Structure formats: C-alpha cells, structure tokens
Amino acid sequence: MEGLTTLQAKQKLLQILDEYRYLNRKQPLRHRHLYVKSIWALELLVYLYGLFLILDFTIISQNAESLTVGIFLLALPLRYIYYKANRSKFQWEIFDDRINKIYNLVSEIREGEDMSDMTLRYMNDTIVEVCRDGNWVKLPSVILLEGDLVALRPGMYLPAEAYGLDGHFKDRVLMAFEILPHFESTDLLEAKQKVHFVLRASPLKILLQKLLADRGAKKKKTATFFIICLKKANKVLIWLFLGVLVGDFVFAGIWAGTRDVKYVKILLNSAFLFVFITIVILPSLLHLLTCWGNALLWCICQSLDQEKALPRRQRYTKHLDPIIRNTHGRNVNLFETQHLADKAHSEFENEEMISLFPPVGIFECFSICRSFLIGGLQRDHNILDLLNNATVMSFIDKDGIISENARFPDEVIVMSSEEGIIALDLAHQSPLDIQFGNCDQDQVMFIGNTWEAYVDSLKPLGLATLVSKNPRIDDNCKKLVNLNDDHPKLITTGELFFLRPKDEIEIFEECACIIGKSIGFTDDAIKEYKYHCTLWSTWRPDDTESLHDISYRRINKKNILKNDFALSDYIDQRISQAKRISAIQERLLRPCHLLTNIIEKDGDLQVFSQGNPKVVLQNCKYFWNGSTLQPLEEDDLQHLNTALLQWIADDYDAFAFSYKPLISEEIEMAITDRGILENIDETTREALQAVQRGHIFLGVIAITNHPKEEANHFIEDVFTAGIRFVIFSEGNLLETKAFGDDLGLYTAWNSCISLRAGADKAEEQALNQDGMKVLPQGIEEIKTRLDEYNDNVPLLVSMFSDSSKPAILEMVKIYQQHGEVAIVLGDCLHAQNMSIYQIADISIGVKTQPCGFCSSCYGYRLNYKHTPGPLESACEKLISLPCTFTLGLDKPLYVVLQVIKEARKFMANIQNGLLFAVTMYISFTILSFILLAFGLPPFVTLLQCSYISFIIIPALTLSFLSTPSEPEIMKKLPIKEDILEIIESDTFFMNHIIRIIYFIAILIQMHVWGLSIIIENQAFYKWTDSGDKILNVQVCNFWYAVFLITIYSSGYINSSQSWFQVRPINGLWYAAVFILGWVMAFVIVVIYLGVYIEFVHFKDYLGKSWYVYLTIFFECILSFFILELLNVGTLHLLKRIQKTIDAYFQTKLGVYSPK
C-alpha cells in the first residue's frame, strides 16, 4: 500500500482549512457583557426623561438646554441599533486570521519536506515516519492526513485513530494518543519492531473541530479579584442610585404639593439628570476602559505573533537587546552575557512598553476595541484581567524554553602526576548568539587560565573527542561492529544500537568535539586521521557490583582523601544521601556501552574508546599525566569514582575517553577485510574484544543541559511578582530536582511531586508523625489530599516530575478549581500541548530551535542554520492556535513579564480611573439630592451637568490610562478570592467616604454662600423665577466644580503613592485633558455670559463674592493636602494587605507536611 503524494497532501490540507474557515464564520457567537449585565429597565427611565426634556422645550419652557440634553439622551439607544447591525467578530476574526496564515504556508508547498536531519530531543515522539511520494520521511504527526501510511515504534503514538497493517498490532485500531505497546519478547528486535499503520482520520481535522467546539462551549473558570469586586459594587451602586432617584421624586412631590411650584418645573432640576446620566455612563465607562485596555494588549500579542519590531522608543526588549543579539562578527566574552542579564534584570522595572496608544496599528486597535464594545468582552479574551491576576506560571516543556535547546560540556577531568584529579570548568556561548552568527559555532571555552597549565594532559583528550565517531542509525556491520551476543550477524547494527533505551545511549548522541577545537586542534590537523570502524560491546552490572557500592566501600576502607578529613566526611554524607534515592541506584545499574574507534594515521592504527566511565575505567591500566604514563592505582580510582558519583547526583551525563596503540596484524586484516566483519567468528570476536582492553585513561567529560541565561533572574522576578513558578518535567525525581537546583528553585522538603503514582519507592517511605506520606504521588492522590484533607501543599510546590501531558492537563484544571489563574508556556510543535493551551487561562507558545547532527562526530549540536519549511511552520501555528501569543526564537522570557507588567499597569490605571469616576458621580448625585431635599436651587444647569458628566469626568478617567506604571508594580502580589475574607476593607471604604463627604461639603458651602449674596429670601419658590441671579451662582459653581474635579483627579493617579514621596505625574494625556477641561469650561462660561447673563450683573456678583471664592480657593488647596494624607493611609493599608498575602504565598507548610 502506498502513501499520499505531496500534491495530494497539500490539496487535502487546503480542503480541511477551507472547511473550518467556513465553519468558524458560521459558528454562533455568544454576546454578553462580562462585568455589567443589562440594566434596560433603568435605561428606559433615562430615555423617558430625555423625551420629557424635549416635550418641555416644545410645549412649556422652550429652553434650548432642555432640547439639547433631551436629544442627546434619546440618541443613546441608537448604539443598540449599531450593535445589532455590527455583531462582534473578534471571536472568529483572530481564529480566522491565524487559519489564513496556515493556509498561506500550505499554499507555498512545492516539494516534499523531511525532518530526518534534526531532532527535538525529548519531543521526538511528535515526529513520525510517513510515506510521501514513495519515500519514507519524518514529519510532525499533527500535520498528517487520512490515508497516510506511517511507521511507529512501540512507545510512540498518533494524534488520530489509525489501523494496524502488520506486526503485533495487525488488524487492530490504535486510538488517538494511545501509546503503541511493546511486543512481549526477550528479543529486542522483536519487542521494538516497527508497525505500519494507515490513518483513518486527519489529526488536523480533529484538532480544529475540538478547538471550535471548545471555543463555543460555556466554561466556568476562576473569578478574578477585579470581577468579584465589580459584582459586589454593582449591587451597591444600583441600590444607591435607585434610592436617590426615588428620594428625588418624593421630595419633588413634597415641594410641589406644599408650595406653589409646578411639578414639571421641579423635574428640570439637575438632580434627576445626574442620576440618569450616572446609570448610563458608569457601566459604559467601565466597559470602554476594559475594552480599550484589552485591545491594546491584543495588539501587542498580535505583534509578537507576527514578529513585528516596535518603534525604538517603545521597544519592549530595548534593555534586552545586548542579550538577544550582539554586534555581528564581534568576539563575545562568555561572561559578558551574564553581566548583561544582570543589567536587564535591574532595568526591567523602569521600562515601559506602551502608553495610552498601542505601538503598532492604531486602527487595528480601534477595530478590536469596537468588537469588544459591540459583542461584549468574553472572559477568555479579557487578557488584561487574566494577566493582571495571574498566580501560577507553569512550563509544560523544558528544552529550548526555560533551558537551552542543546546540551554542552560543563566540566572536564584529567589526571596529573602531582595533583591527581584535575577538574576544569567550561562555559559556552548563548545559543541565540550562535543562531544569529555572532560567534563561532558552539563556542566553548575554559573558565579562567588554569587550564593552560594542564594543556599537555588535555591534548590527548581533545584529540580523542575529535576523531571519535558516534553511531548513526544507518550504520551497517562494517561501520559499527557488534561484539555482543545479541544479533551478531545483523547487518543494520546502527538500527539495533538505537533501539536501546534512550537513557543508555544518550551520551553517544552528544557532540563533544568542540573541546578539541578549544584546546587548539584545527580541521586541517584532523584530516590526517582516517576512520575505519567502531567496535561496540556492552557491560551489564549486577546489584552487587556497581560504582555506587564500590566507591562507598573504598572510601570507608581508606577513610581519607588526600588527608582531608573534612572533605572525606562531606563525601560520606553525599554518598549516604544519594543511597536513599532509588533513581541514582537505578542509573548506576544501567547497562554500559563501550564504543572503540579504530583510526589510522601514517599507516599506523590507533584505538580511541569512549563510553560510560564505569566500563572505560575497568578497561584501563594506565593514565596519561601530561608527560608520562602512570599505573592507575586504587587511590586514583577512588578519587575518580567519588567525583563521578557527585556528577550523577547532580544529574550530569559523563563519558570517558581512553587510548591504545594497535600493532596486531590480525586486527588490521580484520578491519580491512569487510567480509570478516560481516561474518565474525569466535576467534575474531575475542581478538576485537581484546582491542578494547588495556587502555590508557585520558579523561572524563560531563555534559548537561543548562537553563537559559536569563532563567534565574526571570524566575526570581516571577516569584517577586507573586506568581508561583512551576515546571513540569518528564524526567524522574533526581533529574527534576537537579535541574530545579540549576534554576535556583527550592529543592529541599516539599519541593517536588511525582505525577505518576508509585513513581519512586524511596519517596513513598517519607512519612510524617501521623504515618501519612508527606507528599502525594499521582493526580488521584493530589485530588484526595486537596479535597478530603484540605492540604494545599500540591499547590505550593514548584516542581513536578514524571509529568505526562494528560497529567499536566489535569494539574492545570486542579489549579483553576482552587482559584488560581494559570499561565502556561510550552513548545509549538508538541501536539498534546494543544489541549493544555485550550484549558489554560493564558497560554503562550514558544518556538524552539531544533538540533542537527555534527558533521565531525555525528552527535547532536545546535542546528543554527535550520530554516523551517512550510509544513513545519504550519504545524507550529496550528498547535499554537489557542495561544494568546507566541514567542519567536529571538524573544527572551522577559517579554512575558513585560506583558504582565503592562497588564498590571493598565489594570491599576483602570481601577484608579473607575474609583475617581464613581467618587465623582456619587458625590454630584448625593449633592444634588441634598439640595433638592432642602429646597435649594440646583447646583448647576442641565447643560453644565451634561458637560461635567459626559465630558470632563470621562475624559479625565480615560486619560488615566497614560499614567506610567508604579515603581513597585511588579512586586505586588495578586489578590485571590480566598484571601478576600481576611483583607481589611472597611478602612479602604472609609477612606473614599471621607473623600466624598469633603467634596460635597465644599461644594454645598460654596453654593449656599453664593445664594446668600444674591437672594434675600431663600424660599423654594423664589429661585424658579429669579432670572439670571441664579445663573450667576451656577456659572461660578460650574467653574469651581471643574477646578475641584481636576484637583481631585490628581489624588487618584498612582493612588498607592503620595506626593510626599515625590511622585512624578508625567502622563502627557492627563496633563492635556487637565488643561483642556479648564479651557472648555471657560468657553462655556463665556457662552453663558454672552447668551443668558448680562455681564454687568455678573461683574457685580463677583464684586460682592470675591472673598467667598478666595476662601474656597484656599480650601481647595487644603483639599489637595487632605487627599495626599488619605493616599498615605491607603498606602499603609495596601502594604498591610501585601504582607498578609505574602505570608500565604511564602509558606510551604501544609497540613501533613511535617515529618
């Protein structure tokens, strides 16, 4: 059976994408407001009042103010007609835009792709063998199609249902993501034989269908602190304004009944207009602020997806540029990047990404904001609130995301005649510098100049790393000679070698030849050496003879190490601790492979062996000390074994090198006669095995996977921001803790949980005083511990080992069920990540650079020249469809924190703006109610009321968005729902009640003083017919109210700080609105003087009342200081709240944690 051709696959992919673009547009959309539900009954009263004002102009008063305000109120329902005609499209627009990009990539396919020359390391199961155009190639499994012919090894899976064609799974169906089981056989080839399948469904189709269904589903997720507060405030404000409105009508009726005033005349009082405007404007203002903030953040996210560069002055990675890319062609100091990372960490708090307007596409931002305003802001799209309240940041993949995507040599051990073991540390260049061509490929160098004193000891080791070859999967028995008893006649020995468990052979997949170049060898020098073949043998230790036990026994026997008892005690302690960890014991009992490379130079044969230090040392009699050969004594082995044990405890992979000159003519004949290698007899095998014995020990290399340069500072800043850093590792407990230690995470007690039940027997024995396990294992135990025992330790740890993707998915759900807002970061090529991205609150896909093969030693190395093809790029974009945004190869992790910082800044500005708006509207509503209750004239006219309510207060509120972030904004911990009960909220509410009372008191005082000057008898009926006398007072009231509003607004900018702390206000938009508000108020005053009031009367009024306004002006200045004192009180309250939250955040003690 033949598979699909490239052309057929392209047509099928385009057909599927076309189908789901159509289904996406036809999918019904949910239109609802996230914060404020419909209050149509109250809005209906507003429209009736607008109709009343128009009728008043037409029939009764013919007042132009009534007509203007009435028309404006009746125009408000027109927005619903606009909303109905223009339904929100953002829900499918963003999906459609991403599908179009995938469609364009697929359309570019001209020839088949093959990813066989690259590796994704621990994500290699996402790439499968598929038959395309009659050839077997490797492609991402998610991009396969129905009818594709694929080949799987046991342990692999497919993201869609497939039908078995042969092997032990013949005529059986492999379900989606079901792992292909091993064939029960003692023979390795039989147990891991390939099984061919034909796909019965397209993974792409299944994933798109699931994504659309999930997007349309109604999901219940964590309620953020902002939403909880708004829901409570909504009820209070609605009842408050309803009470005030009823009171206004009651007092209007009382005055109409007791005094000779028409009820219609009283209804023209601005007290009613303030209430009606507030009912409409507050929810609309809230929605506008949140929609605009979300639109800004979505613009940034889309610019990150499209990898656009922001303007230089607003560049969000400006302070990280030296880390991202250095000057081309410059020889970079390896320690300079760490210095730059420290500098970026220190400058992070002072950088701003955006202000009031986005750095890219202002019209695009308006379009997104319009979609949110029309269709309602869905919870999943409210990234402003979610990023602001994020409490957990979890990394579901490691390589290339939080760690480097390549493993590098980290330490070298050679021997010296005088000093014994010499350990030399190595440093390597950043993979990003390698990728962008800013340094030599895989640049590695020794730390310091100490290594120069041991260059004679290092030279043989460097030569061995350069001439030794790692096996390749296509090696035959002439290249890789199998000296083991299993399948000695097999031709494809390379395939047999790579069928071994990965943890046995992974040291032979790494590139270490760069060490030889660092020592001084050149490519021309290596050309003199001719490679013949590699001998492969395996040593299988038993439980009674392992490096662990040998080292422990020898140390106790001697009880000294270079006469340093302190060091000896330390080693005893380390080994005793290590013996309790079963992962180390299992690692020490793995089969050890020895590869011996036969090299020819100038007609002479030489042998270089590499492999596990355990088996290499067993085959060595001497060591090279830099000048002569010395016997390898017991003390030397003791020191080496101790150092190797420490490497194992630190999760280093070590491989040793040895050398031997070859003078046997029999061996020379065997390796030159290919027929002998195809049919090795017992005598030849013994002769070849003898070649691997009696070697000269050259040294040991430790190789490891380091965190990214900025990872440690990044994690520190994540914890400082009150976000718990969590890493999910597929490795065991030892590997996870070792890597966590490199990241700077806490690795002592209560630090790591296995997500596989019964994963570590040693950990099961860790019990507390009540006989219960200290830490649960597996998802079910975690749920039981949280739900039945109320032990929250699983929510506090930062490391999870043995993490499969389904287990990670369940853990993210557990976080959300317990009030956490989870950010998830993962790779863009792992198909199973897609379901996790869908369920997470914020998901971020990270593009990683794959590794290729070294042309010299065939080991894995950073494939910095790799250019992804259309299928690979389409696969990345497909899996990241549910993601909020993606990070490109050149984007550091700090971009994530920078986006969170911008979200916090905008949310803080929105909250301050809303508090200011609510304070002002409540103040004017209550002020007008009090004046009406006491029978006093209105504070302002209808037009002046409209200006204050519709223009000056909303404009100042919107201008708050341009306020720079607070210096400590990334040191404030988010407030979770379960902490609300212990927060002292009474002080906070009392603070704002004092502001409202003081504001009302000053305005009432001014109004009463103004009335006392112009009206002798202040009876209620007098002010209705007093002509322009009342207008004189109202114009001055209006001007003063605008002045006081602007003064009050300054107390809400960065309200967690005070002017006494020399707080700068450098928001240009706020300053512009501040000044423009006064200018427009002055224009309105001039209009009143020219139309309604005679200037002579107004001048006379000012002459009588100048002392009043001078006094109130000083009161206004005094109010500024009172506001600052209240801000100081607010600041102390917020600090107490933060200390309380920090105490909860820092604790690692659960109910059953103590031992």
Secondary structure, DSSP 8 states (H G I E B T S, - for coil): ---B-HHHHHHHHHHHHHHHHHHHHHS------SS----HHHHHHHHHHHHHHHHIIIII---HHHHHHHHHHHHTTHHHHHHHHS---HHHHHHHHHHHHHHHHHHT--S----TT-B-GGGGGGEEEEEETTEEEEEEGGG--TT-EEEE-TT---SS-EEE-SGGGTT-EE-TT--------SSHHHHT--EEEEESS-HHHHHHHHHHHHHHS-------HHHHHHHHHHHHHHHHHHHHHHHHHHHHHHHHHHSS--HHHHHTSHHHHHHHHHHHHHHHHHHHHHHHHHHHHHHHHHHHHTT----GGG-TTGGGHHHH---TT----TTHHHHHHHHHHHHGGG----SSS-SS-HHHHHHHHHHHHHH---GGG-HHHHHHT--EEEES--BTTTB-SS-EEEEEEEEETTTEEEEEEEEE--HHHHHTTSSSTT-EEESSSGGGGGHHHHHHHHHHHHH-----TT--TTTEEE-SSSSTT-S-HHHHHHTS-HHHHGGGGB--THHHHHHT--HHHHTT-EEEEEEEEEE---TTS-HHHHHHHHHHHH--STT-HHHHHHHHHHHHHHHT-HHHHHHHTS-EEEEEEEEEETTEEEEEEEE-HHHHHHTEEEEE-SSSEEE--HHHHHHHHHHHHHHHHTT-EEEEEEEEEE--HHHHHHHH-HHHHHS--HHHHHHHHHHTSSEEEEEEEEEE--B-TTHHHHHHHHHHTT-EEEEE-SS-HHHHHHHHHHHT---STT-EEESSTT--HHHHT-B-TTS-BSS--HHHHHHHHHHTS---GGGT-SEEES--HHHHHHHHHHHHHTT--EEEEEESS-TTHHHHHHHSSEEEEE----EEE-TTT--EEE-TT----HHHHHHHHHHTTT-SEEE-TT--THHHHHHHHHHHHHHHHHHHHHHHHHHHHHHHHHHHHHHHHTT---SS-HHHHHHIIIIIHHHHHHHGGGS---TTGGG-----GGGGGGS--HHHHHHHHHHHHHHHHHHHHHHHHHHHHH-S---GGGGGG-THHHHHHHHHHHHHHHHHHHHHHHTTTTTTS-GGGT-----HHHHHHHHHHHHHHHHHHHHHHHHTS-HHHHHHHHHHHHHHHHHHHHHHHHHHHHHHHHHHHHHHHHHHHHHHHHHHHH----TT---
